[in-house]
Amino acid sequence: MTDETINIEGAVCAPQLPHTEQIVMGHGAGGRMSHQLIQKMFMPAFQNSALQAGDDAALVMPEHGRLSISTDAHVVFPLFFPGGDIGRLAICGTVNDVAMLGAKPLYITAGFILEEGLSMDTLKRVIESMRAAAEEAGVQIVAGDTKVVQRGKADGLYVTTAGVGVVREGINISGANAKAGDAVILSGSIGDHGIAVLGARGELGFESAIQSDVAPLNHLIDAMLQVSNNIHVLRDPTRGGLATTLNEIAAQSKIGIILNEQAISVHPEVNAACEMLGFDPLYVANEGKLIAIVAKEDAEKVLAVMQQARYGEDSVIIGEVQENLKGRVLLKTAYGTTRVIDMLAGEMLPRIC
């Protein structure tokens, strides 16, 4: 035994370099860098007691009742587009899905797939957009997760979300509830989101002022439910557009739907883009519109309250449910003819939501 100092430290990891400008693989390793990213970027934006508890799951205590639960994944490219971005899209899309059962959305969880090299400024913009959208909708982001993948594997950023809401007493809304004689109401023009995203990629071939319609619709739905308990179906026509969504409802309810083409609003720029590219606006995605199928006797008062609410000012009755033609959707054209409107076949616009 000697007086020499014995080194028992052994091999250790080199100290981490600070990476404050871009995402690196270490941000997804679950160690100090992961914790620093969460504490610096996510916690200040989404702070609430459930999130700050720091557990593996959020403990929330909504009022007693039935729950509406939905989950979604968002892979839009580019991340930012006229009228919105992937962050606003993630919150609004989940809020809307939960609300379409007549629920009051309350809580959202969010998972982030970050690509190595993503700038911190870009991530901060997305987080701030999510915070603002959640505040507008009146929901809390109570839990989340972050993973980092290698450069070139994630288009910069993907977001997955799950939402929970409480269904109001006495409300029974489902795609299977449409009944003969019901009115079909649409809350505004169609195709704005899909064409706005396509335009942001520089793929339209001309300058365009088209803005995405991405918006939370839960407050609009709340106003509708305050005046009627006879709303049978609510649905947001996202991927596949108005035509596919109505076909889904017709199949669920085993009824037919007749539409009036002249009542369906399409912005002139959207229409021009669709004509140039060979698209049908009926199949182009929306992210801030809803379809309401309402008992005939309540249709006008529901329409009136929609037209007075934000995101519903341009609402219009576009058709009617019929007992015959089960599972089919027909369109009465401006020329007096009738054509079958089927589901979208194949892919029209990739990566738009």
Secondary structure, DSSP 4 states (H G I P E B T S, - for coil): --SSPP----S-PPPPPP--SB--GGGGSSSHHHHHHIIIIIHHHH--HHHHT--SS----PPSS-EEEEEEEE--SSSEETTEEHHHHHHHHHHHHHHTTTEEEEEEEEEEEEETT-BHHHHHHHHHHHHHHHHHHT-EEEEEEEEEE-TTSSTTEEEEEEEEEEEPTT----TT---TT-EEEE-S-SSHHHHHHHHHTT-SSS-----------HHHHHHHHHH-S-EEEEE---TTHHHHHHHHHHHHHT-EEEEEGGGS---HHHHHHHHHHT--GGGS--SS--EEEE-GGGHHHHHHHHHTSTT-TT-EEEEEEESSSTT-EEEE-TTS-EEEE----S-SS-S--
